[in-house]
Amino acid sequence: MPRLFLRNIAALALVLAAGGVIISCGSKAKIPAQPIPNIAGPWQFITVSNDGTVTSINVAMKEGQVLVGQLEQPDGQISASSTQIAFVNLNPSNSHATGFGGGCPAAAVPANGLGPGSITAFSAPINFTFTENGNVFNATATLAGDGQSILQGTYTPQSGNTCTDPGGTITGNLLSALAGLFSGKMCPLSATAGPCQMSDTANATLSENASGTLSLELSFTAGPDAGTNFTMSGPVTGNAFLVQGTFQGNQVSYYGYSEQLSASSLYFVNAADPCIGNPSVTCTEIGLLTIGQ
């Protein structure tokens, strides 16, 4: 009996030892590397400067690709060219648009853009530069776990900037396509620049297609343009857009912004207005309060 008992103990020890080897080997197994997130698409970044300035940076984000096996995969290098970024000045108290072009006066070379920038994984650092009217800023943040937003972001100016923005915080979100029905007062279509009386009442319908082109349909219900229906179209960059159309034989162009931070509102202003690209001049923005999505 003692020998049988000892034999059983020895067998049990061998089993436990073998199990230890298996556990030990299992603990050394490689964990697959996280895939690099694909964050290409329409983004809006909000910068809040330490001097109180608030800016909406609207971006059609691009991300490089690399061949892995037989498939193209995102490589984590992000960028946006001058035509893929738009700056909108915001009122710090209510987030309403006050101008188009950004708060920085133009430098000697008034370039705009985003990048170089990089990401490596979800819930990991995201770093990029952005250029506003020739002034370059460094931004650092954390890409959220779902890849839909950035968190805990800050931005700082590079040396040599002519802009006095000292830096501050930056947040950002991936956007859905612009759409909605808006209604309110606006300047007559014949008013090309500068202050005007908001004497027209209009309904506006926004719809963005898969290629990033916006259709803006206006239906005037009161005022000088009552009974008129007018459609403009053009490219979308984030929540900002530039639309054009022909009214009474003349081509008209409008810069616009769909504000969704405090209350869904639509702002747009004639491209000939002197406020465009001039942060010292407040735009005669047209706010059409949303009445449905």
C-alpha positions as CSV (number, residue, x, y, z in Angstrom):
1,M,0.0,0.0,0.0
2,P,2.7,2.5,0.8
3,R,4.4,1.8,-2.6
4,L,1.1,2.3,-4.4
5,F,0.5,5.5,-2.6
6,L,4.0,6.8,-3.5
7,R,3.5,5.7,-7.1
8,N,0.3,7.7,-7.3
9,I,2.0,10.7,-5.8
10,A,4.8,10.4,-8.3
11,A,2.3,10.2,-11.2
12,L,0.4,13.2,-9.9
13,A,3.6,15.1,-9.7
14,L,4.4,14.2,-13.3
15,V,1.0,15.4,-14.5
16,L,1.4,18.7,-12.6
17,A,4.9,19.2,-14.0
18,A,3.6,18.6,-17.5
19,G,0.8,21.0,-16.9
20,G,3.3,23.6,-15.7
21,V,5.2,23.2,-19.0
22,I,2.1,23.7,-21.0
23,I,1.1,26.8,-19.0
24,S,4.6,28.1,-19.3
25,C,4.7,27.6,-23.0
26,G,1.2,29.2,-23.3
27,S,2.4,32.3,-21.5
28,K,5.1,32.8,-24.1
29,A,2.7,32.7,-27.1
30,K,2.8,35.8,-29.2
31,I,-0.2,38.2,-29.0
32,P,-1.1,39.4,-32.5
33,A,-0.2,43.0,-33.1
34,Q,-3.0,45.6,-33.1
35,P,-4.0,46.7,-36.6
36,I,-3.3,50.3,-37.4
37,P,-6.7,52.2,-37.4
38,N,-8.1,53.6,-40.5
39,I,-9.2,57.2,-39.7
40,A,-9.5,58.6,-43.2
41,G,-12.6,60.6,-43.7
42,P,-14.3,63.9,-42.6
43,W,-13.1,65.2,-39.3
44,Q,-13.7,68.4,-37.2
45,F,-11.1,69.5,-34.7
46,I,-11.9,72.3,-32.2
47,T,-9.0,74.3,-30.8
48,V,-9.5,76.5,-27.7
49,S,-6.5,78.8,-27.4
50,N,-5.2,80.0,-24.1
51,D,-6.0,83.5,-25.3
52,G,-9.7,82.6,-25.6
53,T,-9.8,82.1,-29.4
54,V,-11.9,79.2,-30.6
55,T,-11.5,77.7,-34.1
56,S,-13.1,74.8,-36.0
57,I,-10.6,73.0,-38.2
58,N,-12.5,71.0,-40.8
59,V,-10.5,68.2,-42.5
60,A,-10.9,65.7,-45.2
61,M,-8.4,63.3,-43.6
62,K,-6.2,61.1,-45.8
63,E,-4.2,58.1,-44.6
64,G,-1.5,56.3,-46.5
65,Q,-1.7,52.7,-47.5
66,V,0.8,49.8,-47.4
67,L,0.7,46.4,-49.1
68,V,0.4,43.6,-46.5
69,G,0.3,40.2,-48.3
70,Q,-2.2,40.8,-51.0
71,L,-4.2,43.5,-49.2
72,E,-3.8,47.3,-48.8
73,Q,-3.7,48.3,-45.2
74,P,-3.6,51.7,-43.5
75,D,0.0,52.7,-42.6
76,G,-0.8,55.3,-39.9
77,Q,0.5,58.3,-41.8
78,I,-2.2,61.0,-41.9
79,S,-2.4,64.3,-43.9
80,A,-4.6,66.8,-45.6
81,S,-3.7,69.2,-48.4
82,S,-4.7,72.9,-48.7
83,T,-7.9,72.0,-50.4
84,Q,-8.8,69.4,-47.8
85,I,-8.8,71.7,-44.8
86,A,-10.9,74.7,-43.8
87,F,-10.8,77.0,-40.8
88,V,-13.9,78.6,-39.3
89,N,-13.8,81.2,-36.5
90,L,-16.2,80.5,-33.6
91,N,-17.8,82.6,-30.9
92,P,-16.3,81.3,-27.6
93,S,-19.6,81.8,-25.8
94,N,-22.0,79.9,-28.0
95,S,-19.9,78.2,-30.8
96,H,-21.7,80.2,-33.6
97,A,-19.6,80.9,-36.7
98,T,-18.2,84.4,-36.9
99,G,-15.8,84.1,-39.8
100,F,-14.2,81.9,-42.4
101,G,-10.4,81.5,-42.7
102,G,-9.2,81.1,-39.2
103,G,-8.0,83.4,-36.4
104,C,-4.4,83.7,-37.6
105,P,-3.5,86.6,-39.9
106,A,-1.8,85.4,-43.1
107,A,2.0,84.9,-42.9
108,A,4.3,85.7,-45.8
109,V,3.4,82.3,-47.3
110,P,-0.3,81.8,-46.3
111,A,-0.4,78.0,-46.7
112,N,-2.9,75.7,-45.0
113,G,-2.7,71.9,-44.4
114,L,-2.4,69.1,-42.0
115,G,0.6,66.7,-41.6
116,P,2.9,65.1,-41.3
117,G,1.0,63.1,-38.7
118,S,1.0,59.5,-37.4
119,I,-1.1,57.0,-35.4
120,T,-0.1,53.5,-34.3
121,A,-3.1,51.9,-32.6
122,F,-6.5,52.5,-30.9
123,S,-6.2,54.1,-27.4
124,A,-2.7,55.3,-28.4
125,P,-1.0,58.6,-29.1
126,I,-1.8,60.6,-32.3
127,N,0.6,63.3,-33.4
128,F,0.3,65.8,-36.2
129,T,1.1,69.3,-37.3
130,F,-1.4,71.7,-38.8
131,T,-0.8,74.9,-40.8
132,E,-3.1,77.9,-40.5
133,N,-2.4,80.7,-42.9
134,G,1.3,79.8,-42.9
135,N,1.5,79.4,-39.2
136,V,2.5,75.9,-38.0
137,F,1.3,74.2,-34.8
138,N,2.1,70.8,-33.2
139,A,-0.8,68.7,-31.9
140,T,-0.6,65.7,-29.6
141,A,-3.6,63.7,-28.3
142,T,-4.9,60.2,-27.7
143,L,-6.9,58.4,-30.3
144,A,-10.0,57.0,-28.7
145,G,-10.6,53.2,-28.5
146,D,-13.2,53.3,-31.3
147,G,-11.1,55.5,-33.5
148,Q,-13.9,58.1,-33.8
149,S,-12.4,60.9,-31.7
150,I,-9.3,62.3,-30.1
151,L,-8.9,62.9,-26.3
152,Q,-6.7,64.9,-24.0
153,G,-5.3,66.9,-26.9
154,T,-3.0,70.0,-26.7
155,Y,-1.4,72.1,-29.4
156,T,1.6,74.4,-29.4
157,P,3.0,76.9,-31.9
158,Q,6.2,76.3,-33.7
159,S,8.9,78.9,-33.4
160,G,8.8,81.5,-36.2
161,N,5.0,81.9,-36.3
162,T,3.7,85.4,-36.9
163,C,0.4,84.4,-35.3
164,T,0.1,85.2,-31.6
165,D,-1.9,82.1,-30.8
166,P,0.0,80.7,-27.7
167,G,-1.6,77.2,-28.1
168,G,-4.2,75.4,-26.0
169,T,-6.4,72.4,-26.1
170,I,-7.7,70.4,-29.1
171,T,-10.5,67.9,-29.5
172,G,-11.8,66.1,-32.6
173,N,-14.5,63.9,-34.0
174,L,-15.1,61.8,-37.1
175,L,-18.2,63.3,-38.8
176,S,-21.1,61.9,-40.7
177,A,-22.3,63.3,-44.0
178,L,-24.0,66.7,-43.9
179,A,-27.8,66.5,-44.1
180,G,-30.8,68.3,-42.6
181,L,-33.6,70.8,-43.1
182,F,-33.0,74.4,-41.8
183,S,-35.2,77.5,-41.7
184,G,-34.7,81.1,-40.9
185,K,-33.7,84.6,-42.1
186,M,-31.0,85.4,-44.6
187,C,-29.7,88.1,-46.9
188,P,-31.2,88.5,-50.3
189,L,-29.3,86.6,-53.0
190,S,-28.6,90.0,-54.7
191,A,-26.6,91.2,-51.7
192,T,-23.1,90.4,-52.6
193,A,-20.9,91.7,-49.8
194,G,-20.9,93.5,-46.5
195,P,-23.7,94.0,-44.0
196,C,-27.3,93.6,-45.2
197,Q,-30.8,93.3,-43.9
198,M,-31.9,89.8,-43.3
199,S,-35.1,90.4,-45.3
200,D,-35.5,86.9,-46.9
201,T,-37.0,84.0,-45.2
202,A,-35.9,80.6,-46.5
203,N,-36.0,76.9,-46.0
204,A,-32.6,75.2,-46.8
205,T,-32.1,71.5,-47.4
206,L,-28.6,70.0,-47.2
207,S,-27.6,66.6,-48.7
208,E,-24.1,65.3,-49.2
209,N,-23.3,62.5,-51.6
210,A,-20.7,59.7,-51.2
211,S,-18.1,61.7,-53.2
212,G,-18.2,64.6,-50.7
213,T,-20.3,67.0,-52.8
214,L,-23.0,69.0,-51.1
215,S,-26.3,70.1,-52.6
216,L,-27.9,73.1,-50.9
217,E,-31.5,73.7,-52.0
218,L,-33.1,77.1,-51.0
219,S,-36.8,77.7,-51.0
220,F,-37.8,81.3,-50.3
221,T,-41.1,81.8,-48.5
222,A,-41.0,85.6,-47.7
223,G,-39.0,88.7,-48.6
224,P,-37.6,90.0,-51.9
225,D,-36.9,86.4,-53.2
226,A,-40.2,84.9,-52.1
227,G,-41.4,82.2,-54.5
228,T,-37.9,81.5,-55.7
229,N,-36.2,78.1,-55.5
230,F,-32.5,78.0,-55.9
231,T,-29.9,75.2,-55.8
232,M,-26.1,75.5,-55.2
233,S,-23.6,72.7,-55.0
234,G,-19.9,72.3,-54.2
235,P,-17.2,70.4,-52.1
236,V,-17.5,69.6,-48.4
237,T,-14.6,69.7,-46.0
238,G,-15.7,68.4,-42.6
239,N,-18.6,70.6,-41.5
240,A,-17.5,73.4,-43.9
241,F,-18.4,73.8,-47.5
242,L,-18.2,76.1,-50.6
243,V,-21.2,76.1,-52.9
244,Q,-21.9,77.8,-56.2
245,G,-24.8,78.4,-58.5
246,T,-26.2,80.8,-61.1
247,F,-28.9,83.3,-60.0
248,Q,-30.5,85.7,-62.5
249,G,-27.6,85.0,-64.9
250,N,-24.9,85.7,-62.3
251,Q,-22.7,83.2,-60.6
252,V,-22.9,83.3,-56.8
253,S,-20.6,81.5,-54.3
254,Y,-21.1,81.0,-50.6
255,Y,-18.9,79.7,-47.8
256,G,-20.8,77.7,-45.2
257,Y,-20.5,75.9,-42.0
258,S,-22.9,73.4,-40.2
259,E,-22.6,74.0,-36.5
260,Q,-23.5,71.0,-34.3
261,L,-21.8,71.9,-31.0
262,S,-24.4,73.9,-29.1
263,A,-27.4,73.7,-31.3
264,S,-27.7,72.6,-35.0
265,S,-27.4,75.7,-37.0
266,L,-26.3,76.6,-40.5
267,Y,-24.1,79.5,-41.4
268,F,-23.2,80.8,-44.8
269,V,-22.0,84.0,-46.3
270,N,-21.3,85.4,-49.8
271,A,-17.8,84.6,-50.8
272,A,-17.3,88.3,-51.8
273,D,-17.8,89.4,-48.3
274,P,-14.7,91.2,-46.9
275,C,-14.8,89.0,-43.8
276,I,-13.6,86.0,-45.8
277,G,-10.0,85.3,-44.7
278,N,-9.9,88.4,-42.5
279,P,-10.2,87.5,-38.8
280,S,-10.6,91.2,-37.8
281,V,-13.9,91.4,-39.6
282,T,-17.0,89.6,-38.4
283,C,-19.0,87.9,-41.1
284,T,-22.6,88.8,-41.8
285,E,-23.3,85.1,-41.2
286,I,-26.7,83.7,-42.0
287,G,-28.0,81.4,-39.3
288,L,-30.8,79.0,-40.3
289,L,-32.0,77.2,-37.2
290,T,-32.6,73.5,-37.8
291,I,-36.2,72.3,-37.8
292,G,-35.5,68.6,-38.5
293,Q,-32.9,66.1,-39.6
